Amino acid sequence: MKTFLSFISEEANSGVASARHQDHPEDNAVHSREGFSHAVSTLRAIHKGLKSGNTDSDTHVSTKLDGAPAIVFGHHPKTGKFFVATKHAAFGKTPKLATTHEEIEQHFGHSPGLAQKLHHALDHLPKVTPKKGMFQGDYMHDEGDRSQTNDEVSFKPNTIRYHVKKDTEEGKKAVRSRIGIAVHTKIEGNPDNSSTLVASPLTDHSTFKKHPDVHMVSPEASMPKKNPLSKEENQAVQDHLSKAEEIHNKLSPSHHEIINRHQDHFDTYINKTVRTGEKPTTEGLRKHIQERMQKEVDKVSTPAAKARKTESMNAALAHHDAHQKEFQHALNIHHHIQAAKDILTKGLHRAQESSNPLQQSLDSKKTDPEGYVVQHKGRIVKMVNRAEFSQANFNKPKDWVK
């Protein structure tokens, strides 16, 4: 099975500008018929892979590693000089690519911790990077990040702490290295003009050299030889997907237009329920719309501006009330797609238990991998148990300056 880890969004052919975000299949499912069809097709393909031990050629799965920062690096195609940058700096309107330690301080010196990691990257990544090509990867660890006991070495680049036994080949690589990185994406185009850049999965790591100073952390995932899901779990996946399709097939032609008038409110409400753990409801959505828009009313000072903002809020609430049935359908679809995804994600977790040399912990408790990145029929989504990892990620302090 081919595998990859990519930071490309679901629009896989729209270039590196879309490489900042990956969507959950349940979110895509409520905003368009195409998004719903792709979400269901993706989950059925994963289900088939778990049952058969392999996926079809148009479906690729990779472990989503929780590294930070995301680094773009490689040799400039015009000058041949090796550069490093953060993902956001490389993909901005005016790319900031550092070829020297002085340029790192110039572009990233405002964040000393970030700059230090880029200094390490500039020193050590040229030892393994091919002479041609640009790449993206997750910074996993360096000597200052690693903790060691008699038995294991561990590192926490972001939210999850990774553990590996010191007497294993992977552990030995981690201990003797200067930095660790998980490379997952190749980039083509002119790095001086981010609009020309195109990102695609890096499926062949053989062009990278080996060097003891760089621990190349593999993002590869594997399908199991035996279906890791129970009979009840297999049936639950089928039932949730069937119920989602039953609801979706009865939607009115204007359904998605109605929902997408409040797309930002809908999406931020879902994220809010992830943080709080509450069950999404139309009543909760209405309250969320009102609270968000009331803040906009309160920000302005003139009576005329307050009147305009209040009128806009009342119109939004009236639209919600007039279409409460449609919003309930959207929430129901979201629930069933997410429920099926969560079961399949558990199956993928079980499949990695014996094959993944890295173990994970969250708040000192053993946990599963963050999730998985799936490319299916040219589009990319992430499969993450939002009740566990996303909640922790939302609520943690933000350590990295973008």
ABEGO torsion letter per residue (X at the ends): XBBBBBABBABAAAEAAAAABBBBAAAAAAABAAAAAAAAAAAAAAAAAAAAGBBBAABBBBBBBBBOBBBBBEBBAAAGBBBBBBAAAAABABBBBBABAAAAAAAAAABAAAAAAAAAAAAAAAAABBABEBBBBBBABBAAABBBBAABBBBBABABBBBBBAABAAAAAAAABABBBBBABBBBEBAABAAABBBBBBABAAABBBBAABBBBBABBBBBABBABBAAAAAAAAAAAAAAAAAAAABBAAAAAAAAAAAAAAAAAAAAAAAAGBBBBAAAAAAAAAAAAAAAAAABABAAAAAAAAAAAAAAAAAAAAAAAAAAAAAAAAAAAAAAAAAAAAAAAAAAAAABABBBBBGGBBBBBAEBBBBBGGBBBBBBBAAAAAAAAAABBBABBX
